[in-house]
Amino acid sequence: MKTFLIPAAALALCAASVSAWAAPGTVLRAEKLYSQPASTSKVTASVAKGASVDILAKQGGWLQVRAGRSTGWIRLLSVRAGAGGVAGVGARDVVGAATTRSDPGRVVAVAGLRGLNEEDLKQAKFNAEELARMEALSVTAAQARSFAGQSGLTVAKVPDLPKPQAAQPASTWESN
């Protein structure tokens, strides 16, 4: 009987330590939870806007979260790190979910490649199958114009920006 209690106690201790490592977060909009950190993976559950979650891990642009009894992966920018609701959510709150440190005085730009780090790029490999999938989605210029026309979009000619000028000295003292 005692040999049964040791593994049970170890399991309970592990479960408690996982909860201690989880960081609180709030879902910024209704989202799906995925089984893997990819939008092509199986949807395991849904979470409502304002739901409280525990952030368990981060991988690229994804966070692994526990929402109630469900655990899954959610897009990083869909979660506000820290306790509290969604009221007053601003850019700083979204950036706080994306970074481990937050400096309110620093401006941060979020780009489409968010979540890729140097290690991810080092491990990148050519994938002919994915390239073929992407090329299968391409359209011709005529197809794009037709689609835009169906949506009520029209062509607008925008003039090119002027060519940059050579830097001019601010005063005659700088020209020497």
C-alpha positions in Angstrom: 0.0 0.0 0.0 2.8 2.4 0.8 4.5 1.8 -2.6 1.3 3.1 -4.2 1.3 6.3 -2.1 4.8 7.3 -3.2 4.0 7.6 -7.0 0.7 9.2 -6.1 2.4 11.8 -3.9 5.0 12.5 -6.6 2.3 13.0 -9.2 0.4 15.4 -7.0 3.7 17.3 -6.3 4.4 17.6 -10.1 0.8 18.8 -10.7 1.2 21.4 -8.0 4.6 22.6 -9.3 3.2 23.0 -12.9 0.4 25.2 -11.5 3.0 27.2 -9.6 5.0 27.9 -12.8 2.0 29.0 -14.8 1.5 32.7 -15.4 -2.0 34.2 -15.4 -3.4 35.7 -18.6 -6.6 37.0 -20.1 -8.0 36.2 -23.6 -8.4 39.4 -25.6 -10.9 37.9 -28.1 -12.8 34.7 -28.6 -10.3 32.1 -29.9 -9.8 28.4 -30.6 -7.4 26.2 -28.7 -5.2 24.0 -30.9 -3.6 20.7 -30.1 -0.3 21.9 -31.5 1.2 25.4 -32.1 -0.2 25.7 -35.6 -3.5 26.8 -37.0 -3.6 23.7 -39.2 -3.7 21.4 -36.1 -6.8 20.0 -34.5 -9.0 22.4 -32.5 -9.4 21.1 -29.0 -11.6 23.8 -27.4 -12.7 27.4 -27.6 -12.2 30.2 -25.1 -14.3 33.3 -24.8 -13.1 36.9 -24.8 -12.1 37.9 -21.2 -11.6 34.3 -20.1 -8.8 33.8 -17.6 -6.0 31.4 -18.6 -2.8 30.0 -17.2 0.1 30.5 -19.6 2.2 27.3 -19.5 4.7 27.7 -22.3 5.7 29.8 -25.3 6.8 28.5 -28.7 7.3 31.0 -31.6 4.1 33.0 -31.9 2.1 30.6 -29.8 1.3 30.2 -26.1 0.3 27.0 -24.5 -2.5 27.8 -22.0 -4.9 26.1 -19.6 -8.4 27.4 -19.7 -10.6 25.6 -17.1 -10.2 21.9 -17.9 -8.9 22.5 -21.4 -5.2 22.9 -22.4 -4.1 23.9 -25.8 -2.2 26.4 -28.0 -3.5 29.9 -28.7 -2.0 32.7 -30.8 0.4 34.8 -28.7 -1.2 38.2 -29.6 -4.6 36.9 -28.4 -3.6 36.8 -24.8 -2.8 39.6 -22.3 -0.2 38.5 -19.8 -1.0 39.2 -16.1 -4.1 39.2 -14.0 -7.1 41.4 -14.8 -9.8 41.7 -17.4 -9.8 43.1 -20.9 -10.9 46.6 -20.0 -8.4 49.2 -21.1 -6.4 46.8 -23.2 -3.8 48.7 -25.1 -0.7 48.0 -27.2 1.4 47.8 -24.0 -0.8 44.9 -22.8 -0.4 43.0 -26.0 3.3 43.5 -26.0 3.4 42.3 -22.4 2.0 39.0 -23.5 4.6 38.7 -26.3 7.7 39.5 -24.2 9.0 38.3 -20.9 10.0 41.9 -19.8 8.0 45.0 -20.3 9.3 48.6 -20.4 6.4 51.1 -20.6 8.8 53.8 -21.9 9.9 51.7 -24.9 8.1 51.6 -28.2 7.9 48.1 -29.7 6.8 47.3 -33.2 5.1 44.0 -33.9 5.9 42.4 -37.2 4.5 39.5 -39.2 7.6 37.4 -38.3 7.0 37.8 -34.6 8.0 34.7 -32.7 10.9 33.6 -35.0 14.1 33.6 -33.2 17.7 32.9 -34.3 17.5 29.2 -33.5 14.3 28.8 -35.5 16.0 30.4 -38.5 19.1 28.2 -38.2 16.9 25.1 -38.3 14.9 26.2 -41.3 15.0 23.8 -44.3 13.7 23.9 -47.8 10.3 22.2 -48.1 9.3 21.6 -51.7 5.9 20.3 -50.7 5.1 23.6 -48.8 6.4 25.6 -51.7 4.1 23.8 -54.1 1.2 24.3 -51.8 1.9 28.0 -51.6 2.4 28.3 -55.4 -1.0 26.5 -55.9 -2.6 29.5 -54.1 -1.2 32.1 -56.5 -3.4 34.1 -58.9 -2.7 36.0 -62.0 -2.9 39.8 -62.2 -6.1 39.5 -64.2 -7.7 37.3 -61.5 -6.6 39.8 -58.8 -8.2 42.7 -60.7 -11.4 40.8 -61.2 -11.6 39.9 -57.5 -10.9 43.5 -56.5 -13.6 44.7 -59.0 -16.2 42.4 -57.5 -15.4 43.9 -54.1 -15.9 47.4 -55.3 -12.1 48.3 -55.2 -10.7 50.5 -58.0 -7.2 51.3 -59.2 -5.6 54.4 -57.7 -2.4 55.7 -59.3 -0.1 56.9 -56.5 2.9 59.0 -57.5 6.4 57.7 -56.5 8.0 59.3 -53.5 10.7 61.9 -54.4 14.3 60.6 -54.5 16.2 61.3 -51.3 18.4 64.4 -51.4 22.0 64.4 -50.2 22.3 65.7 -46.7 22.6 69.4 -46.5 24.8 71.0 -43.8 22.8 72.7 -41.1 25.2 75.7 -41.1 28.2 77.0 -43.1 30.5 75.8 -40.2 29.7 72.2 -41.0 30.7 72.4 -44.7 34.4 72.5 -44.0 
